[in-house]
Amino acid sequence: MAYKPYLSIFLSATLMAPAPLLAQAPTTQSESASPGNRVGDWVKRATKPYKWQQVAPINLANSNRIDALMRAGNIYLSLKDAIALALENNLDISVQRYGANIAQSNYRRALAGGFANPFTGGVANSSTGGAVGGSGILGSTPGAQQTSITTGALIAGLDPVLQSTLSFSHRTTPQTSLFVTGTNSLVSNNKVANVSLSKNWLTGTSATLGFNNNFLFQNSGRNDFNPSRTAIADLTINQHLLQGFGLAINRRNIYIAKNNIAVADLVFRQQVMTTISSIINIYWDLVSYNEDLRVKQQALQLNQKLYDDNKKQVEIGTLAPIEIIRAEAEVARSQQDLTIAQTNVLQQETVIKSALSRTGLSSPGLAEARIIPTDRISMADAEATLPAQDLMAKALQLRPELDQQRISIENAKLGLRGSKNALLPSIDAFVDLRNTGLAGDVNAIPAPPIAGAPATGVPITRSPLSVDQFFLGGYGTAVKQVLGRNFPDYVAGVTLNIPIRNRQAREDVVRDQITLRQSEVRLQQQLNQVRVEVENALIGLQQGRARFQTAVKNRVLQEQTLDAEQKKYALGASTIFFVIQAQRDLTSAQAAEVAALSTYAHARVEIERSTGQTLAAYDVQIDEAVKGVVARPPDAVK
């Protein structure tokens, strides 16, 4: 029965201590009126920190926009709708949406005192099968420069920790003398119920508040109190004075984790820009393949007409039969070119379907649907572009990977600060405040006679008046003594720990400095690369315009040449060889015009990407990309 008070305190402390640390869940009036609901809510709050939180399963259903664009088995797709479908369904963007959640989780982990796990999200481009490189420490290069985060002064966990011990022991210890215990076989029954609460702070302070309880019964006649009850309240405070001292040092992982949230947003923005640029390119590729298909169809029609005309002339005897063979061979070659053009269109449609849907070709309706692009590539009479220096300045301001690298430098500096602090000796000040209480019953076990005393043969027995009355009582008496501070202990001091050579800390500082220098070089490398990309994009745009203008002139010339050859052939002043050659030259010129216009379209996309203006150029809202829902309705099918 004497053990019940300790068990009650132990269980109460164990169950009640976490409650103030948990957020209070809101309850309705009807819920608060029900005792059953109150108990259930309390249990949920008490057990919530020890249950894993489930992340919602992935959503592989395509958005309704695809069905809205489908008519009679065809998807009539504008460029704006292609971009909207990418924001809603593209898997590269879907994968990158989790980056923000990971960064937020790492930030909450850092708030609890844990190390800031590195952000390893990289930018992918599955539409082209390639990948875009990241920015070192926080980009897509796994593990690069992350070692600086894990060095430096250690940071203790910031969440309170409740520890408790409940034990029972039975010990039998042989004794060499009766003088101390009154028996040669000391039997001790010990019951312990201890509880403590520990907490660390970002100032480098730690504290532990403990309450220890001990119930002891022995078969010794020498004890004045048996059984005895001991209660001890103990408060220990420790403060780092050099290594690990201060908010700046101990908050560095929180700052790094918070920076990584910004990095996750920048990586997501870069992913959206990369994906949108890729979608625009493959859309213009499909438009170009359709135009090339039209050219090949026209070529086949011309060759078929030439074959039919020659056949009629052979039948009436005005043309040699060999000319039919030549015309028929040209028809066969045109049919082959047409087949290749048709399969190119089908392949490009497959690429677009995969990029704009979550399920790819697993949906029969989507797999069998044909994509009809409703936009055409056009070229303005003059380019409305800024001077090269202005475009470079805009690129340096808008390119998200540059901001990622700048944040990586800041994080490297934070890690270096912790490594420098770890060079200092460890000097800690501590204070220990303890109050002890003791209570018990008068020992009813007779004590053997003391050696040298007159031998009476009668064991010594105690009366309640033979012991100090202050200690008589139960567990409540011991607790009263603790609260009354009847037996206080005070300890204060300083501990000093000086590593003699300190080689590990010194090399950590050197390594983190090298890491920082690498990040700075990478930033300059990226700045140079951005300038080169902008300059090359401008050159590519100029070349694309010039090639298209040249291709248009060449196509017009070939049309005139073919017309002249056909007229001469009709008058008998030319041969079928020259007509066929003129038709081939026209087909090649038309194909070159299509290719030049496609190259120009890609150059426009590249200059928008290299200057960081892709989202603004196509009115892409990053909030819609985050949600995966585009508010703009689908374009009406004309």
C-alpha positions in Angstrom: 0.0 0.0 0.0 2.9 2.3 0.7 3.8 2.1 -3.0 0.5 3.6 -4.3 1.3 7.3 -3.7 4.5 7.0 -5.8 2.6 5.1 -8.6 -0.1 7.8 -8.6 2.4 10.6 -8.9 4.4 8.8 -11.6 1.3 8.1 -13.8 -0.1 11.6 -13.3 3.2 13.2 -14.3 3.6 10.9 -17.3 0.2 11.5 -18.7 -0.3 15.2 -17.8 3.0 16.7 -18.7 2.7 16.7 -22.5 -0.8 18.2 -22.4 0.2 21.9 -22.1 2.7 21.4 -25.0 0.0 20.4 -27.5 -2.2 22.7 -29.5 -5.7 22.9 -28.3 -8.2 21.7 -30.9 -11.3 23.7 -31.3 -14.5 22.1 -30.1 -18.1 22.9 -30.8 -20.6 23.6 -28.0 -22.3 20.2 -28.4 -18.9 18.5 -28.2 -17.8 20.4 -25.1 -21.1 19.5 -23.4 -20.4 15.7 -23.7 -17.9 14.2 -21.2 -17.2 11.4 -23.7 -16.1 13.9 -26.4 -13.9 15.8 -23.9 -12.1 12.6 -23.0 -11.7 11.6 -26.6 -10.4 15.0 -27.6 -7.9 14.9 -24.7 -6.7 11.5 -25.8 -6.3 12.7 -29.4 -4.3 15.7 -28.3 -2.1 13.6 -26.0 -1.4 11.0 -28.6 -1.1 13.2 -31.6 2.7 13.8 -31.3 3.3 10.0 -31.5 1.3 9.2 -34.6 2.6 9.5 -38.1 0.8 11.9 -40.4 -0.4 10.5 -43.7 0.3 12.4 -46.9 -2.5 12.4 -49.4 -2.1 9.8 -52.2 -1.2 11.0 -55.6 -3.9 12.1 -58.1 -3.6 10.5 -61.5 -6.9 11.9 -62.9 -6.5 14.3 -65.9 -8.2 17.6 -65.7 -11.5 18.2 -67.4 -9.9 20.5 -70.0 -8.9 17.5 -72.2 -12.5 16.4 -72.5 -13.6 20.0 -73.2 -11.2 20.2 -76.1 -12.2 16.9 -77.7 -14.5 16.8 -80.7 -15.3 13.7 -82.7 -12.1 12.0 -81.6 -9.9 15.0 -82.2 -8.4 17.4 -79.6 -8.4 20.9 -81.0 -5.5 22.4 -79.1 -4.4 26.0 -79.0 -1.1 27.1 -77.6 -2.8 28.6 -74.5 -4.7 25.4 -73.8 -1.5 23.4 -74.2 0.2 25.6 -71.5 -2.9 25.3 -69.3 -2.9 21.5 -69.7 0.8 21.4 -68.7 0.1 23.4 -65.6 -2.8 21.1 -64.7 -1.4 17.7 -65.7 2.3 17.7 -66.4 4.1 15.2 -64.1 7.3 17.2 -63.9 5.4 20.0 -62.3 3.5 17.6 -60.1 6.7 16.1 -58.8 8.1 19.6 -58.0 5.0 20.6 -56.1 6.1 18.3 -53.3 9.3 20.3 -53.0 7.6 23.1 -51.0 6.1 20.5 -48.6 9.5 18.9 -48.1 11.1 22.3 -47.4 8.3 23.2 -44.9 8.8 19.8 -43.2 12.5 20.4 -42.9 11.8 23.9 -41.5 9.6 22.5 -38.8 12.2 19.9 -38.1 14.8 22.7 -37.7 12.5 24.5 -35.3 12.6 21.4 -33.1 16.5 21.6 -33.0 17.2 19.1 -35.8 19.7 19.7 -38.6 18.3 21.3 -41.8 18.2 18.5 -44.3 19.5 19.7 -47.7 16.9 20.5 -50.4 17.7 18.2 -53.3 14.9 19.0 -55.7 16.2 19.3 -59.3 14.5 20.6 -62.5 13.5 17.9 -64.9 12.3 18.0 -68.5 10.8 14.6 -69.4 9.2 16.1 -72.5 12.7 16.1 -74.2 14.2 13.3 -72.1 16.8 15.7 -70.6 17.5 17.3 -67.3 18.4 20.8 -66.4 21.3 21.2 -64.0 20.8 22.8 -60.6 22.7 25.2 -58.6 25.2 23.2 -56.5 24.3 23.1 -52.8 20.6 23.6 -53.3 20.1 22.5 -56.9 19.9 19.2 -58.6 23.4 18.1 -57.8 22.9 15.5 -55.0 25.0 16.2 -51.9 27.1 19.0 -53.4 28.3 21.5 -50.8 25.9 20.2 -48.2 28.6 19.2 -45.7 28.8 22.7 -44.3 25.4 22.3 -42.8 26.3 19.4 -40.7 29.5 20.9 -39.1 29.9 23.4 -36.3 28.6 23.6 -32.7 26.0 21.0 -32.0 22.4 22.2 -31.4 20.4 20.3 -28.8 16.8 19.3 -29.4 14.4 22.1 -28.6 11.3 19.9 -27.8 10.8 19.2 -24.1 11.6 15.6 -23.1 9.7 13.8 -20.4 11.6 10.9 -18.8 10.2 8.6 -16.2 11.4 5.5 -14.3 9.4 3.0 -12.4 11.2 0.1 -10.9 11.1 -2.5 -8.1 14.2 -4.3 -6.8 14.9 -7.0 -4.2 18.5 -7.4 -3.1 20.1 -9.8 -0.6 23.6 -8.7 0.3 25.8 -10.7 2.7 27.5 -8.6 5.4 30.8 -9.2 7.1 29.7 -7.4 10.3 26.6 -6.9 12.4 27.7 -3.5 13.4 26.3 -1.5 10.5 23.2 -3.3 9.6 22.5 -5.6 12.6 22.4 -8.6 10.3 24.8 -10.8 8.2 22.3 -11.0 5.4 20.8 -7.6 4.5 17.6 -7.8 2.4 16.5 -4.6 0.7 13.2 -4.1 -1.0 13.4 -0.9 -3.1 10.6 0.8 -5.1 11.5 3.8 -7.3 9.2 6.2 -9.1 11.2 9.1 -10.8 10.1 11.7 -13.4 11.9 14.5 -15.0 11.3 17.2 -17.7 14.2 18.5 -19.8 14.3 21.5 -22.1 16.9 23.2 -24.2 16.8 26.8 -25.5 18.4 28.6 -28.5 20.5 30.7 -26.1 22.6 27.6 -25.3 20.7 27.0 -22.1 19.5 23.6 -20.9 17.5 22.8 -17.8 16.2 19.6 -16.2 13.5 19.5 -13.5 13.3 16.2 -11.7 11.3 14.6 -8.9 12.6 11.4 -7.5 10.8 9.1 -5.1 12.2 6.1 -3.2 10.5 3.6 -0.9 12.9 1.4 1.0 12.3 -1.5 3.4 15.2 -3.5 4.9 15.5 -6.2 7.5 18.1 -4.1 9.3 17.5 -3.3 13.0 20.0 -0.5 12.9 17.8 1.9 10.9 15.7 4.3 12.8 13.0 4.4 10.2 11.9 1.3 8.4 10.3 1.5 5.9 11.6 4.9 4.8 10.3 7.2 2.1 12.6 9.7 0.3 11.5 12.5 -2.0 14.0 14.7 -4.0 13.2 17.7 -6.1 16.1 18.7 -8.3 16.6 21.6 -10.8 19.8 21.6 -12.9 20.6 24.5 -15.3 23.5 24.5 -17.7 24.6 27.5 -19.9 27.2 27.4 -22.7 29.5 30.4 -22.4 31.7 30.1 -25.5 31.0 27.2 -27.8 27.3 26.9 -28.6 26.5 30.3 -27.0 24.0 32.7 -28.5 20.9 32.8 -30.7 22.9 33.5 -33.9 24.8 30.2 -33.6 21.9 28.1 -32.5 19.4 29.5 -35.0 21.6 28.9 -38.1 19.8 25.7 -39.0 16.5 27.4 -38.7 17.7 30.2 -41.0 19.0 27.6 -43.5 15.8 25.7 -43.5 13.8 28.9 -44.0 16.1 29.8 -46.9 15.4 26.4 -48.4 11.7 27.2 -48.4 12.6 30.1 -50.7 14.8 27.8 -52.8 11.9 25.3 -53.2 9.7 28.1 -54.5 12.5 29.2 -56.9 13.0 25.6 -58.1 9.3 25.2 -58.7 9.3 28.5 -60.6 12.2 27.3 -62.7 10.5 23.9 -63.3 7.4 25.7 -64.5 9.4 27.9 -66.8 11.4 24.9 -68.2 8.2 22.9 -68.7 6.3 25.7 -70.4 9.2 26.4 -72.7 9.4 22.7 -73.6 5.6 22.5 -74.2 5.7 25.6 -76.5 8.6 24.0 -78.4 6.9 20.7 -78.9 3.7 22.4 -79.9 5.4 24.4 -82.6 7.1 21.2 -83.7 3.7 19.6 -84.2 2.6 22.7 -86.2 5.7 22.4 -88.3 5.3 18.7 -88.8 1.7 19.4 -90.0 2.9 22.1 -92.4 5.6 19.7 -93.7 2.9 17.1 -94.1 0.9 19.6 -96.2 4.0 20.2 -98.3 4.5 16.5 -98.9 0.9 16.1 -99.9 1.2 18.9 -102.4 4.3 17.3 -103.8 2.5 14.0 -104.2 -0.4 15.7 -106.0 2.1 17.4 -108.4 3.8 14.2 -109.1 0.6 12.3 -109.5 -0.7 14.9 -111.9 2.5 14.6 -113.9 2.2 10.9 -114.0 -1.4 11.0 -115.1 -0.6 13.6 -117.9 2.3 11.5 -119.1 0.2 8.4 -119.2 -2.4 10.1 -121.4 0.3 11.3 -123.7 1.8 7.8 -124.0 -1.6 6.4 -124.8 -2.1 8.8 -127.7 1.5 8.3 -128.8 2.9 11.8 -128.2 5.3 10.6 -125.5 7.7 7.8 -125.1 6.7 5.0 -122.6 9.9 5.5 -120.6 8.6 8.9 -119.3 5.8 7.0 -117.5 8.4 5.0 -115.5 10.2 8.2 -114.5 6.9 9.9 -113.4 5.8 6.7 -111.5 9.2 6.5 -109.7 8.7 10.1 -108.6 5.2 9.3 -107.3 6.6 6.4 -105.3 9.3 8.7 -103.8 6.7 11.3 -102.9 4.5 8.6 -101.3 7.5 7.5 -99.1 8.1 11.1 -98.1 4.4 11.5 -97.2 4.5 8.4 -95.1 7.5 9.7 -93.2 5.8 13.1 -92.7 2.6 11.4 -91.4 4.5 9.2 -88.9 6.4 12.3 -87.7 3.1 13.9 -86.9 1.9 10.8 -85.1 5.1 10.6 -83.1 4.9 14.3 -82.1 1.2 13.9 -81.1 2.3 11.0 -78.8 5.0 13.3 -77.2 2.4 16.0 -76.6 -0.2 13.6 -75.1 2.4 12.3 -72.7 3.5 15.8 -71.7 0.0 17.1 -71.2 -1.7 14.3 -69.3 -1.0 12.3 -66.1 -1.9 9.0 -67.6 -0.2 9.3 -70.9 -1.4 6.7 -73.4 -3.0 4.4 -70.9 -6.4 6.0 -71.6 -7.8 4.5 -74.8 -9.7 7.7 -75.6 -6.7 9.8 -75.4 -4.4 7.3 -77.1 -6.6 7.2 -80.2 -7.4 10.9 -80.3 -5.7 13.1 -82.9 -4.3 16.5 -82.0 -5.3 19.4 -84.2 -3.2 22.5 -83.4 -5.3 25.6 -83.9 -2.4 28.2 -83.8 0.1 28.9 -86.5 3.6 30.3 -86.3 3.8 33.9 -87.4 6.6 36.4 -87.7 6.2 40.1 -87.1 7.6 42.6 -89.6 10.1 43.8 -86.9 11.4 42.3 -83.7 10.2 44.2 -80.5 13.3 43.3 -78.5 15.3 45.3 -76.1 19.0 46.0 -76.5 21.3 43.2 -75.5 22.5 44.9 -72.3 19.0 45.5 -71.2 18.0 41.9 -71.9 21.0 40.6 -69.9 20.1 42.9 -67.0 16.6 41.5 -67.1 17.9 37.9 -67.2 20.1 38.5 -64.2 17.1 39.8 -62.3 14.6 37.1 -63.3 16.4 33.9 -63.7 15.5 31.8 -60.6 18.6 29.6 -60.6 20.7 32.7 -59.9 18.7 33.4 -56.8 19.1 29.8 -55.8 22.8 30.1 -56.0 22.8 33.3 -54.0 20.8 31.6 -51.3 23.3 28.7 -51.3 26.1 31.2 -50.6 24.1 32.6 -47.7 23.6 29.1 -46.3 27.2 28.3 -46.7 28.1 31.4 -44.7 25.7 30.3 -42.0 27.3 26.9 -41.8 30.7 28.5 -41.7 29.6 30.6 -38.7 28.8 27.4 -36.8 32.1 25.8 -37.8 34.0 28.9 -36.5 32.2 28.7 -33.2 33.2 25.1 -32.8 36.8 26.2 -32.7 36.2 27.8 -29.3 36.8 25.9 -26.0 33.7 24.6 -24.3 33.0 26.6 -21.1 29.7 25.8 -19.3 28.3 27.3 -16.2 26.0 25.1 -14.2 23.7 25.4 -11.1 22.1 22.5 -9.3 19.3 23.2 -6.8 18.1 20.2 -4.8 15.5 19.8 -1.9 15.3 16.5 -0.1 12.7 15.0 2.1 12.7 11.9 4.3 9.9 10.3 6.2 9.3 6.8 7.6 7.9 4.6 10.4 9.7 3.6 13.5 11.8 0.5 12.8 9.9 -2.4 14.4 12.8 -4.8 13.9 14.8 -5.2 17.2 18.4 -4.2 16.9 21.1 -6.6 18.2 23.1 -5.4 21.2 26.0 -3.1 20.4 29.4 -4.7 20.8 31.0 -3.8 24.2 27.7 -3.1 25.8 26.6 -5.2 28.8 25.1 -8.4 27.5 21.5 -8.5 28.6 20.4 -11.0 26.0 17.5 -8.8 25.2 17.3 -7.2 21.7 17.1 -3.4 21.6 13.6 -2.1 20.6 12.7 1.5 19.7 9.8 3.6 20.9 8.3 6.4 18.8 9.9 8.8 21.3 13.3 7.5 20.7 13.6 8.9 17.2 13.3 12.4 15.8 9.5 13.1 15.5 10.1 15.4 12.5 10.7 12.4 10.3 7.8 10.3 11.4 5.0 10.0 8.8 4.2 8.9 5.4 4.9 10.1 1.9 3.1 13.4 2.5 5.6 14.2 5.2 8.5 13.8 2.8 6.8 15.9 0.2 6.1 18.6 2.8 9.8 18.7 3.7 10.7 19.1 0.0 8.2 22.0 -0.4 9.4 23.6 2.8 13.0 23.3 1.7 14.1 21.8 5.0 17.1 20.2 3.5 18.4 22.3 0.6 21.5 21.6 -1.5 23.2 24.2 -3.7 25.9 23.5 -6.2 27.3 26.0 -8.7 30.4 25.8 -10.9 32.1 26.0 -14.3 33.3 23.2 -16.5 36.1 23.7 -19.1 36.9 21.5 -22.0 39.9 22.4 -24.2 40.8 20.2 -27.1 44.6 20.3 -27.2 45.2 20.3 -31.0 41.6 20.9 -32.2 42.4 19.5 -35.7 38.9 18.4 -36.5 37.3 21.8 -35.8 40.1 23.6 -37.7 39.7 21.4 -40.8 35.9 21.9 -40.7 36.4 25.6 -40.9 38.8 25.2 -43.8 36.5 22.8 -45.6 33.5 25.1 -45.2 35.5 28.1 -46.4 36.4 26.1 -49.5 32.7 25.2 -50.0 31.8 28.8 -49.7 34.4 29.8 -52.3 33.1 27.1 -54.6 29.6 28.5 -54.3 30.9 32.0 -55.1 32.7 30.7 -58.2 29.6 28.8 -59.3 27.5 32.0 -59.0 30.0 33.8 -61.2 30.0 30.9 -63.6 26.2 31.0 -63.8 26.2 34.8 -64.4 28.6 34.3 -67.3 26.5 31.5 -68.6 23.3 33.5 -68.5 25.0 36.3 -70.5 26.2 33.8 -73.1 22.7 32.3 -73.3 21.1 35.7 -73.8 23.6 36.7 -76.5 23.3 33.4 -78.3 19.5 33.6 -78.1 19.6 37.1 -79.7 21.9 35.8 -82.4 19.7 32.7 -83.0 16.7 35.0 -83.3 18.4 37.1 -85.9 19.6 34.1 -87.8 16.1 32.5 -87.6 14.5 35.7 -89.1 17.2 35.9 -91.9 16.8 32.2 -92.8 13.1 32.4 -92.9 13.1 35.5 -95.2 15.7 33.8 -97.4 13.5 30.6 -97.5 10.5 32.6 -98.5 12.3 34.2 -101.4 13.7 30.8 -102.5 10.3 29.2 -102.3 8.8 32.0 -104.5 11.7 31.6 -107.0 11.1 27.8 -107.1 7.4 28.3 -107.7 8.2 30.6 -110.6 10.8 28.1 -111.9 8.4 25.2 -111.8 5.7 27.2 -113.5 8.1 28.1 -116.3 9.3 24.5 -116.7 5.7 23.3 -116.9 4.8 25.8 -119.6 8.0 24.9 -121.6 7.2 21.2 -121.2 3.7 21.7 -122.5 5.2 23.4 -125.5 7.7 20.7 -126.0 10.7 23.0 -125.1 11.6 21.0 -122.0 11.8 17.5 -120.8 10.2 15.6 -117.9 13.6 15.5 -116.2 13.7 19.2 -115.8 10.0 19.3 -114.6 10.7 16.6 -112.0 13.8 18.5 -110.8 11.8 21.7 -110.6 9.1 20.0 -108.5 11.8 18.5 -106.2 13.4 21.9 -105.8 10.0 23.5 -104.9 9.2 20.8 -102.4 12.7 21.3 -100.8 12.2 25.0 -100.7 8.8 24.7 -99.1 10.2 22.2 -96.5 13.1 24.6 -95.9 10.6 27.5 -95.3 8.7 25.4 -92.8 11.9 24.4 -91.0 13.1 28.0 -91.0 9.8 29.2 -89.5 10.1 26.4 -86.8 13.7 27.5 -86.0 12.5 31.1 -85.7 9.7 30.0 -83.3 12.3 28.0 -81.2 14.5 31.1 -81.1 11.7 33.2 -79.7 11.1 30.6 -77.0 14.8 30.5 -76.2 15.1 34.3 -75.8 12.1 34.3 -73.5 13.6 31.5 -71.5 17.1 32.8 -71.3 15.8 36.2 -70.1 13.4 34.7 -67.6 10.3 36.2 -69.2 8.5 32.9 -70.2 5.8 33.2 -67.5 5.1 36.9 -68.2 5.1 36.4 -72.0 2.4 33.7 -71.9 0.5 35.1 -68.8 1.3 32.1 -66.6 0.2 32.6 -63.0 2.5 30.8 -60.6 -0.4 30.5 -58.1 -2.3 28.5 -60.7 0.7 26.3 -61.3 1.0 25.6 -57.5 -2.7 24.6 -57.3 -2.7 22.8 -60.6 -5.9 24.5 -61.7 -6.1 27.2 -64.4 -9.0 29.5 -64.2 -9.0 30.4 -67.9 -11.7 28.4 -69.7 -10.7 26.3 -72.7 -10.6 28.1 -76.1 -13.8 27.6 -78.2 -13.4 25.1 -81.0 -13.9 26.9 -84.3 
